Amino acid sequence: SEYETAVTLDKNNFAIWNQLMIVESELGEYVSLESHSNESMDLFPNQSLPYFFNGISNMTLKNYSKAIQSLSDGLEFVIDNNPLLTQFYSNLGEAYNYTKAYEKSDKAFDDALAIDPNDPMVMNNYAYYLSIRKEKLEKAAKLSARTIELQPGSVSYMDTYAWILYQQGKYVDAKTWLDKALSKGGDNRAAILEHYGDVLFKLNDEKGAYEYWKKAKEKGGNSDTLNKKILEGKLYE
């Protein structure tokens, strides 16, 4: 609230706008962040951060076309800041993925990795989106395996790798990695529990699959797909 007051008193001070946007981003106040970043872009058209914050706020608000526009426009203003440039391209990759512009999405992720080939979050997101599309699975597996090398304790990265193996039909290997994820705290995550159920189902353990789908539901999973699997799984009670 103090920063909001400050920008009304001194609209031409970019440092105050910057702090306001950072705070709103950290608080997850994306509606106000979208508004303030939009105003900041008009006031400071050559500053990269307003474009970045406008992009991530619009993406969170599912305004993907606006996110793509802001992130694309802001790229030219990123000067001597490779970490920020990586984030621009990575978020562009995600936004394009949501609009099903997959070729552009892949290029944006590749551009991000060309700058920083060892960014585990970029690699994980890229690999996961490829796995969902069931495309370039060998590339996805390579990227995902690298994230585990970089951060061996991440259950999220283990889950992504297991899901790629699942999409490749390597169900036993997928189960091995999900077992590791579950043993390291993944048993509190609905997505991992659901994936474990999916793997068990492919391994002909229908009753076990049903039990894990129910656990996923208990941990907050509520997708139509999960609910359908639970409904059909009642046959195995």
Salt bridges, closest charged atoms under 4 A:
GLU4 OE2 - HIS36 NE2 3.97
GLU24 OE2 - HIS36 ND1 2.73
GLU39 OE2 - LYS11 NZ 2.73
ASP106 OD1 - ARG133 NH1 2.97
ASP106 OD2 - LYS136 NZ 2.88
ASP110 OD1 - LYS139 NZ 3.01
ASP111 OD2 - LYS107 NZ 2.93
GLU135 OE1 - ARG133 NH2 2.68
GLU149 OE1 - ARG146 NH1 2.88
ASP159 OD1 - HIS195 ND1 2.73
ASP179 OD2 - LYS175 NZ 3.10
GLU194 OE2 - LYS229 NZ 2.81
ASP198 OD1 - LYS229 NZ 2.68
GLU211 OE2 - LYS214 NZ 3.56
